[in-house]
Amino acid sequence: MDYREGTANITDYSPDWCYTEGGVKVLVTGPWYSSSSPYTILFDGVSVPTTLVQSGVLRCYSPSHETGLVTLQVACEEDWFSVEDSTLKLSLLERLEIMETKLTFSLEQFCSWLNYK
C-alpha cells in the first residue's frame, strides 16, 4: 500500500456509539481497496478482526470497552489511519443537535398535553 503522509484518513464510521459490552457491527469508510493487504481496526489500541466488505468499506465488531469515547484507528501493514479531529467534532455536534431537537420536541408535547388537561 502506498499512502502519502496526511492524505488518507477515516472518512466516516457507523454507528457512532455502541454498548460497552461490545459486539456491535461497525462499518468504517476510507481509502481501503487492497484485498491482498490485511486491514485491522483498533478501538483504543485493541485490534479486532476486520473484513474488507467492498472497496472503501471495512467491517468489524466492537470489543468491550469502558464508558466514554474511544480512539478509532485502521492499520494496514506500516500505515495507520485515524479519524480527523474535525470529523469527530462535527459528529459530536450533530449528535448534540439531534438530542436537543428531540428534547425540545418532547418538552413542547408535554407542555401541550398539560394545557390540554
N, C-alpha and C positions, 0 to 999 in steps of 0.2 A: 504494500500500500504506500502511496506517495501523497502525503498531505503537507501543504506548506504551512508553516507555523502561523497560527492565528486565523487561518482561513476556514477551518472546519469546526463546527460546534453542533451540539444537540439543538435541533430546530424546534422540536415540540415533544411532549410526552403526555400520556393519558393512562390512567386517571391522574389528577394532580394531588390525590391523597389516597391513603389506604389504611386498613386496620393494622394495629401494632402486631397482631398475630401473624401477619404476612399471608402469602398465598394468593394475593390479588394479581391478576394478569395486567402487565404494564407493557404498553407499546411506546417505543422511542423512535422518533424520526431524525434523520440526519443524512450525511453523505455515505451511507452504507451500501456497498454494491458488490463486494468481493465474496464469492461463495467458497473460495479456497482459503481465506484467512479467517481464523476463528475470532469472533467478537465476544466480549464479556461485558456485562453490565454490572456496575458496582453501586451498592447503596451504602454510604458511609464506609467505603472500603471493603464491604463484604461482597464478594463475587458470587454471582448466580448463573446457572446455565442459561444461555442465550441462543435464540434462533433467528436467523435472517429469514423473515417471512416473505419479503419481496424486496426489490431494490428500494432502499431508503427507509425500510421499516424493520426494526428489531423487536422481538417479543421475549419477555421473561416473566417470572412470578416473583413478587416482592418477598424478601426474607422477613422474619420477625425483627422488630426494632423497637427502640424506645420511643415514647411520645415526643413529637416535635418534628422539625424539618430535618431532612436527611440530604446528604450530598449525593447527587446522581451523576455518574460518570460512565463512559464507554471506553473500553480498551480494545485495541486491535494491534497485535504484535507490539511494536515500540511506540505506537501513537495512543494518546489519551485525549478524550473529548469530554467536555462538561457543558452544563447549561450556563449561558452568559448571564451575568448579574441582571442586566436589563430585562431579559426574558423572564427570569424568576420574579423580579419586582412587578412586572406587568401582570404575570399570572396571579400573584398575591393581591394586587389591586383589583383585578377583575373579580376574584372571589369575594373580596370585601364589598364591592359594589353590589354583587348579586345578593349577598347576605343582607345588606342594608335595604335593598328593594323588597326582599321577602319580609323583613321585619316591619317596614313601613306599611306594606300592603296588609299584613296581618293586624297591625295596630289599628289601621283605618277600618278594617272589617269588624274588629272587636268594638270600637267606638260606635260604629254604625249599629251594631247589634244592641249595645247598651241603650242607645237612643230609641231604638225600636221597641224595647221592652217597656 
